[in-house]
């Protein structure tokens, strides 16, 4: 295959349109749909691994599209009624197949690579933590698109029906969605099939935890499976006899068998913790995970101020450090808590985009009344816990204000916290401090309602 032939193929095939369509679909999903890739701490533009995983998530749509467009390209010889004429030419069939396959592979991979580069350009400006661990995730995605397009071309050539492209798209869409994992547990887990079967899907599921990445056996097993699929697709495209078509199925079957032996059966070995990303980076008593080290400068000042205010209010019972929680937990599981540290989660909107005094207030609330019901893009927490945090933070700072960024409205927060705050401030000082300490004890152990205790109730 030389450059001139490839350029002719690009002009006279659907390959360029396949690239344009794939690119436009990806951009539409990323920028015109308010999807989960724009919510929480794992934004697709905030970190390298989350960028690679979110773009890989798009394969739930792009991979069926590549199969369908490949099948459309595979119908070309049949539509032109030149099949018999082409078989009579001296040029080997695999030479013609290589030209067509090369054009299609070049356009679909270029489209996806542009999407990744677009995400990378934004990550460069947002993240200080850089690494190359995200590359295998994106390279497997590129291989999946090539394999899907080639398989579609091979099937389209031997099933020359107008229904073949849409049928392949629907079948592939059902395939990847049937093999989706649940992201609600602490580690993503298969919903009905084993992990090995589930990993035959080239798409990944929603990104909820910035500290998790795919393990090396997953990359290896999926690469073998997709290479077998690509070779089968090319062999089908070049096959001219029933025997050659039958033999063409061997690579994908062999790839599936080897992949099932290599892919991890234990869900705990599918997604693993990126230890370097979770390592703590500190400024005195204030620490964040390395993956969020760009936030440390903005957190250090308010964190130290919050620790000083809590030490003045609580004495020896006050927390002595602020650090980001890196513990794994499932949706609606209680978050990690500590008596000696203020644990924060940047997925909690209360800490999301606030700065200065608002961040100090949020840290005071979390340090004096840590939550038992998690808050994130998928979890609202309770307005009672939020109000209790507002009361104790306002008690220290002298005024009651709502927390911006919470899923509960400022009006709801103030309506719940206001009466308790007024009653608490009207008490003698000794009673105020006793209630605040009792509320903190209950909150740390999740053994009672801190707001009720601040209002004069008792812990369980």
N, C-alpha and C positions, 0 to 999 in steps of 0.2 A: 504494500500500500504506500503510495507516495502522496506528497502534499497536493499535487494537482487533482488527483482522483478524489482525495478527501474533500477538497473544496467543491468539486462538482457534486459530490454526494450531499454536502451540506446545502447546496443551492436547490437540489431537486428532491429532497426528502423532507419528512416531517420533523427531522431531528432538531433544527433550530427552533421550531415552534414548541417542541417538547421542552427545550430549555427555558424558553420565555414563559411558557405556561407554568412550569414548575416554580420558577422564580416569583412570578406574580402571585401564585397561590400561597407560597410561603410568606411573602410580604403581607398579603391580605390577612392571613391568620395572625401574624405577629403584631401588625400595627392597626388593623381595623376591627379586631375582635378584642374585647376586654377580658382576655383569658387569664388563667392563674399565673402565667409567666410575667405578669405585671403586678403581682400581689405578693405580700410577705417579704421575707428576707432573701428568698432564692429567686430573685429576678433574673431574667435571661441576659440582662446587660450588666449585672453587678459582679459576677465571678466567672472564672474560666470554666470550671466544671459545670456550673449550672447553665452557662451558655451552651456548652456542648450537649448537655443532656436535654435542654429544652429544644434545641434545633433537631436533635435526634427524635424527640417526641413528635415532631412534625411528620415523621415517616409514617405515622398512622394514616396520613392522607397522601403524602408524596410517593410512598412505595406502591400503593394500588394504582396511582396515576402513572407511574413509570411503567408498570406492567401493561396498562391499557394502551399507553402511547407506543410502547414497543410492539404490541400486537397490531396496532394500526399500521406501523411501519412494515411489519411482517406480511401484511396483506398486499403490499405494493405490486409484487410480481404477478399475483393473481388478478388484481384489478387491471393491470396493463395487458393481460393476456399474452405475456411474453415468456411464460415459464418454459414451454417446450423449446423456444428459440434460444433461451439462455443456456439450457442444458446441452445444446448442440455446439456451443462455442468451446474453443480449446482452453479458455481460462478456467482454472480449477474453481470448484464451487466455494471452497473455503477462502479463496482470495476475494471473491465477490462478497462473501459473508463478512469478512474482516473489515472491508470498507464501510459497509452499512453499519455494522456493529460499532466500529470506531467512531463514526459520526454521532451516533446516538449516545454512546458512552461519554463522549467529550462534552456534549451539550448538557446532559442531565447532571453530570458531576460539576461542570462549571457553574450551573445555576445554584446548586447546593453550596459550593465553595464560596460563591458571592454572598450568600446568606450568612455563612459562618464568618466571613471576613467583616461583614457589616456588624455582626455581634461583637467580634473581636475588637474592632475599632472603638466601640463604646466601652468595652471592658477595660481596655488600656487606660482610658481616662478616668475610670471609676475605682479600680482595684489596685492596691499596692502589693498584694500577694500574687506572685506569678509562678507558674510551674508548667510542665509539659504533660502532666498526667491526663489532660483533657484530649490530647491528640488522638489516642486510640479510639476514643468514643466517636469522634468525627470521621476518622478514616474508615471505621466499620460502616458508618452511615453511607459514605461515598460508595463503598463496595456493594452495599445492599441496593443502592439505586442502579448501579451498573448491572448487577445480577438480575434485578427485577426487569429492567429494560430488555436485556438479552433473552431472558426466559420468555417474556411476552412476545418478542420477535420470533423466537423459535416456534412457539405455540401458534402464533398468528399465521406463520407460513404454512403450517400443516393443517390448520383448521380455518380455511379461508372463508369465514362467514362474517357479515357485518355485525353479528351479535357477539363475536369473540371478544373484542376490546371491552365492551361494557360488562360482559359476563366475567371476564378476568378481574376487572376493577372491583366488582361487587364481591367476588370470591376472596380476593386479597383483603378487602376491607373487613369482611367477616372474620377472616383468619387472624388478622392482627388484633381485632377487638376481642375475639374469644380468648386470646392468649394474654390478655392484659393482666397485670399484677395489681393487687390492692395496695395502696400507699397509706392506708389508715394505721396499720401496726407500726411499731417502732422501726422495723425493717420491712421494706416492700416484700410481699409474699404472694405466691400464686393463689388464684381464687378457686380453681377446680382441678387443674392438671398439675403435674409435678413441675418443679423448677426447670428441669432439663427441657421438657416439652415447651414450656412457656417461653424459654429463651430462644426458641427457633424463630420467634417474631423479631424482625429487625428494629421495631419501634420500642421505645422505653416509655415508662409511665410518668406521671406528674412528678416534678421535683419539689420535695417538701423540706429536705434537710440538706444544708449546704456542706455538711461534713461527710456525706456519703458519696462514694463513687463506685463504678463497676470494677469487679476484680479482674485480674489477668486471665484466669481460666475462661471467663465469659468472653473476653475479646478473642481468645484463641479459638474456642469452640465455634463462635459465630463466624469467624473468618473462614474456618474450614467449611462450614455449612454453606456460606454464601459463595465461596470459590467453586464448590461443586455445582451450585445452582447456575453460576455464570458459565461454566464449561458446558453444562447440559444445554443451556440456552443457545450457546454458539454452535454446538454440535447439531442441534435440531435445525438451526438456521442453514447449516451447510449440508445436512443429510439429504441424499437423493434416492435412497432405497428404504424399503421397510426394515431391512436388517440394520442399516445405519441409524434409523430412527430409534429402534429398540436399544441399540448399544448406547445411544446418546443419553439414555436415562441413567446409565451406570454412575456417572460422576455425582449426580445429585443424591442418589441413594447411598453411595459410599460416603459422601460428605455428611449426610444425615446420621449415619451410623457412627462415624468417628466423632461428630459433634456431640452426640448423646453420651458418648463415653467420656468426653472431655469436660462438658459443661457441668457445673456443680449441682448436686442434688439437694444440698442443704441451703435453704434460703439465706442463712447467715453468711454463706460464702459467695453469694451473688453480689450483694452490695456490702462494701466494707468501709470502715472509717478511714478517712484520709488523715492519718496521724499528724502530718505536718500542718495541715490546715487547722486542726483542732488544738495545736500547741498554743499555750498562753503567751501573750506579749504584754508586758506590764510597764506602767509608769507609776512607780511607787506602789501604793496599795490598790491601784486600779488596773485591771487586766481585761483583755479581750482575746478572742481566738485569733490566730495569725491571719485567717481568711478575712477578718474584719479589722485588721490593724489600721486601716485608713480612718476608722472611727475613734481610735484611741485619743488623738489630740483633742477632739471635741468632748470626749467623755471624762478625761482626766480631771479638769478643773471642777466641773459640777460634782463629780464623784468624790473628790477630796472634801469639797464643801459640805456635801451631804453627810459624809462620815463625821466631820467636825460637829455638825448640828446634832446628829444622833448621839454622839459622845456627851455633849452638853445636856441632852435631854434624858438619856437612859443611863448614863454613867458606865459602869463596868459591863452592863448587859448589851451595850451597843455593838453592832457589827464592826469589824475592823478592816474589812476590805470590800471592794466591788469587783466582781468578775463575771464574765459571760458564761452562762451554763452551756455545756457541750454534751450533756447527757442525752441519750436516745430516749424518745417516748412516742407512744402512739397518739392518734387523735383522741382527745378527751381524757387521756391519762393525766394524773396530777403532775405538775411540773416539779423539778428539783427544788428543795428548800434548804436553808442553812441558818443556824443561829449566829454564826460568826461572820458570814459574808452576805452581801447584797447580790443576789443572783439575777442577772438580766438576760432577756431573750430579745434579740433585735427583730424577731418575727412578731413580737407584741407591738401593736400600733402605738401604745403609750410611750414607747421608747423610740419609735420609728424615725421620725423626722424632727423631733424637738431638740432645742439647743438651750444653753444658758440656764436661766432661772427655771424654765419649764422642765428641763431635764433634771435639775436638782430636786424639784418638787416630786417628779416621778420616782427618782431614786429613794427619796425619803419615804414615799408611800410603800415602795417595794421592800425597803429595809425594815420598816416598822410593822408592816402588815403584809407579809408575803402571801401571794395568792395560792389557793388550792385548786381552783378551776382555771385551766390554761386559757390564755388569750393568744390568738394568732389570726391569720387571714381566714381560717376555717372555724375558729372557736371564739365565741364572744365573751367567755367568762361570765361573771354575774355582776349585776349592777350593785348588789350589796357589798361585794368585795371591793369594787371600784370606789364606792362611796366611803367605805372604811379607810381605804388608802387616802382618799381626799381629806377625810377628817383628821387623821394623824399627821399628814403633811401640813395641813392648814394649822393644826395646833402648834406645830413647831415654827412655822413661818409667820403666823399671826393672822392669816386670812384664808378663806375657803375659796378655792377655784377648781373648776373641772379640769380633767385631763384631755387635751386634744389628741386625736388619733384613735381614741377608743371606739368600739362599735356601739356603745351606749351613748346617747346624745348628752351634751352638756346640761340640758334642761332636766333630763332624768337623773343625772348624777347629783345636781344641786338639790332637786326635790327630795332625793333620798337622804343626802348627807346633811342638808341644812339644819333640820331640827336637832339632829344628834350633835352637830358641831356647837350650836347655841347652848344646848343643855350642858355639854361637857365644859365649855368655857365659863359657865356660870358657877361651877362647882369650886369648892376649896382646892388649892393647889395639890395638897396631898391626895385628895380623891381623884383629881385629874391624872396625876402620874400613875396612880394605882390602876386606874382603868386602862390607860394606854399600855402599861406593861402586861396586864392580863390579856388584853386584846392581841398583843404581839405573841405571847406564849401560845394562845389558842391558834393563831394563824400559822405559826411555825410548825405546830404539830397537827394541824387540820382537825382539831378536836372541838371546835365550836365556831360560832358566828362572831367575828370580830366587831361587826357593826352593832350587834345586839349587846355585846359586852361594853362597848363604848357608851351605849344607851342605858346602861345600868343592869343588864342581864348578867348571867353567869355562864362560864364554860361548862361543857358536858363533863 
